[in-house]
Amino acid sequence: MSSFKLVWVLTTSHHLHLPLASSEYIFKSYLRLHLSLHLRLHLRSQLRFPLPSHISPSSTYPVQVKQPTHFKMSAFQGKLAIVTGASKSNGVGFATALTLAQQGADVVIHYNSNKEAALKNLEAIKALGVKAIAVQADASSVTFGTDIIKATTDAFPGRTIDVLVNNAAALTAKPDLASFTVEDFESIFNINVRSIFLLIQAAEAHFSAPGARIVNVSSVVARFGLAPGNFYAGSKASLHAMTRGWSEYFAPRGINVNVALLGPIETDLVFPEDNPYVARFREDQHIKRNGTTKEVADAILFLSGTGSAYITGQVLNIDGGMTYA
Ligand SMILES: NC(=O)c1ccc[n+]([C@@H]2O[C@H](COP(=O)([O-])OP(=O)(O)OC[C@H]3O[C@@H](n4cnc5c(N)ncnc54)[C@H](OP(=O)(O)O)[C@@H]3O)[C@@H](O)[C@H]2O)c1
């Protein structure tokens, strides 16, 4: 408010029924009011609402924003992330672990059968200057969760877990209903669902609270089914409901749990272009192509960071616009 406007307000409202003060008195009053208001704003910004470090506290508004380069490069500095299924160099898991490490996170990468590939991934991650380990664990085992958490706490004593990305999964495809077996059912549900329950359960006491993030990786087929991969689609769909439950359970501790739902992504799991399902995907997609692992990793990074503080129990569709819900 300009001096002129303030003098006008004072003379026409508050002081209407008082003897008119001299303009010098009014101007001094305005100065006092202005300085005290300014001091209060300054103190408030310093004490009650500390500004983010990339914003310089300034005695005049608007505040000046410094180039937030450090924010870009190390948003996850000092954080510890676990990514399951990070063995293959062309897989979603490794892309996610690498992206988190590029942002400064120390990383636990998990693998099952592909030890050699996982160790190469480990070297690539360590070359970024962060701490990292690779842990072998079979998701069909009841010790899956405790195996990974024990290795994590042994390697990172005293640290808490900031990010858990449940990415490992398996798919069995069969041509007809009669071919599916009870063993298939148990195997797929144990690997894709039970293992995630076991890992979250084992990690519970070790999560950073508030602030930890859990991201469960799902698929578009959880929404529209997949006859030849019916158990896979069903296992992913059940993960959505369980994510809602975990979200409710962990929210009071400031721990967010979300689903990253993937469309067709260029990995070993993607359908070949001549598969009839691909034509259906393309028809439903607004962005009519397979996604890249980097595109998935960037979206998971968002769900893993501070930018998703008010998002929990949600399904983020990373599928080129294929699904909507
Ligand atoms: N690519 C797609 O088009 C697509 C679409 C929708 C959803 N998804 C989801 O994206 C996630 C990553 O898949 P991806 O495409 O990156 O496939 P991927 O390259 O085949 O990776 C699968 C990962 O899961 C691990 N895994 C498989 N069976 C396991 C078991 N019994 N115990 C422990 N780990 C096991 C593998 O470990 P080892 O190699 O060491 O055995 C591997 O690291 C999965 O959750 C998948 O359902 C992918």
PDBQT file of the ligand as one rigid body, heavy atoms in Angstrom, charges set to zero:
ROOT
HETATM    1  N1  LIG A 401       7.682 -54.215 -18.896  1.00  0.00    +0.000 N 
HETATM    2  C1  LIG A 401       6.381 -54.052 -18.948  1.00  0.00    +0.000 C 
HETATM    3  O1  LIG A 401       5.800 -53.901 -20.027  1.00  0.00    +0.000 OA
HETATM    4  C2  LIG A 401       5.580 -53.992 -17.675  1.00  0.00    +0.000 A 
HETATM    5  C3  LIG A 401       4.230 -53.642 -17.776  1.00  0.00    +0.000 A 
HETATM    6  C4  LIG A 401       3.484 -53.567 -16.628  1.00  0.00    +0.000 A 
HETATM    7  C5  LIG A 401       4.069 -53.815 -15.398  1.00  0.00    +0.000 A 
HETATM    8  N2  LIG A 401       5.372 -54.162 -15.323  1.00  0.00    +0.000 N 
HETATM    9  C6  LIG A 401       5.946 -54.416 -13.980  1.00  0.00    +0.000 C 
HETATM   10  O2  LIG A 401       7.201 -53.770 -13.869  1.00  0.00    +0.000 OA
HETATM   11  C7  LIG A 401       7.978 -54.465 -12.905  1.00  0.00    +0.000 C 
HETATM   12  C8  LIG A 401       9.382 -54.684 -13.453  1.00  0.00    +0.000 C 
HETATM   13  O3  LIG A 401       9.313 -55.529 -14.563  1.00  0.00    +0.000 OA
HETATM   14  P1  LIG A 401      10.323 -55.424 -15.777  1.00  0.00    +0.000 P 
HETATM   15  O4  LIG A 401       9.529 -55.134 -16.971  1.00  0.00    +0.000 OA
HETATM   16  O5  LIG A 401      11.472 -54.547 -15.437  1.00  0.00    +0.000 OA
HETATM   17  O6  LIG A 401      10.736 -56.962 -15.891  1.00  0.00    +0.000 OA
HETATM   18  P2  LIG A 401      12.091 -57.737 -15.707  1.00  0.00    +0.000 P 
HETATM   19  O7  LIG A 401      13.193 -56.991 -16.358  1.00  0.00    +0.000 OA
HETATM   20  O8  LIG A 401      11.809 -59.122 -16.148  1.00  0.00    +0.000 OA
HETATM   21  O9  LIG A 401      12.359 -57.710 -14.133  1.00  0.00    +0.000 OA
HETATM   22  C9  LIG A 401      11.734 -58.571 -13.235  1.00  0.00    +0.000 C 
HETATM   23  C10 LIG A 401      12.542 -58.555 -11.973  1.00  0.00    +0.000 C 
HETATM   24  O10 LIG A 401      11.853 -59.344 -11.004  1.00  0.00    +0.000 OA
HETATM   25  C11 LIG A 401      12.755 -60.230 -10.401  1.00  0.00    +0.000 C 
HETATM   26  N3  LIG A 401      12.122 -61.491 -10.047  1.00  0.00    +0.000 N 
HETATM   27  C12 LIG A 401      11.418 -62.320 -10.846  1.00  0.00    +0.000 A 
HETATM   28  N4  LIG A 401      11.070 -63.429 -10.154  1.00  0.00    +0.000 NA
HETATM   29  C13 LIG A 401      11.569 -63.277  -8.908  1.00  0.00    +0.000 A 
HETATM   30  C14 LIG A 401      11.569 -64.085  -7.742  1.00  0.00    +0.000 A 
HETATM   31  N5  LIG A 401      11.006 -65.292  -7.680  1.00  0.00    +0.000 N 
HETATM   32  N6  LIG A 401      12.189 -63.594  -6.631  1.00  0.00    +0.000 NA
HETATM   33  C15 LIG A 401      12.757 -62.383  -6.643  1.00  0.00    +0.000 A 
HETATM   34  N7  LIG A 401      12.821 -61.588  -7.715  1.00  0.00    +0.000 NA
HETATM   35  C16 LIG A 401      12.230 -62.037  -8.831  1.00  0.00    +0.000 A 
HETATM   36  C17 LIG A 401      13.841 -60.500 -11.433  1.00  0.00    +0.000 C 
HETATM   37  O11 LIG A 401      15.035 -60.880 -10.756  1.00  0.00    +0.000 OA
HETATM   38  P3  LIG A 401      16.114 -61.893 -11.429  1.00  0.00    +0.000 P 
HETATM   39  O12 LIG A 401      16.248 -61.455 -12.858  1.00  0.00    +0.000 OA
HETATM   40  O13 LIG A 401      17.363 -61.670 -10.656  1.00  0.00    +0.000 OA
HETATM   41  O14 LIG A 401      15.596 -63.260 -11.276  1.00  0.00    +0.000 OA
HETATM   42  C18 LIG A 401      13.932 -59.169 -12.148  1.00  0.00    +0.000 C 
HETATM   43  O15 LIG A 401      14.900 -58.356 -11.523  1.00  0.00    +0.000 OA
HETATM   44  C19 LIG A 401       7.226 -55.733 -12.542  1.00  0.00    +0.000 C 
HETATM   45  O16 LIG A 401       6.529 -55.532 -11.330  1.00  0.00    +0.000 OA
HETATM   46  C20 LIG A 401       6.228 -55.865 -13.682  1.00  0.00    +0.000 C 
HETATM   47  O17 LIG A 401       5.084 -56.570 -13.312  1.00  0.00    +0.000 OA
HETATM   48  C21 LIG A 401       6.164 -54.246 -16.429  1.00  0.00    +0.000 A 
ENDROOT
TORSDOF 0
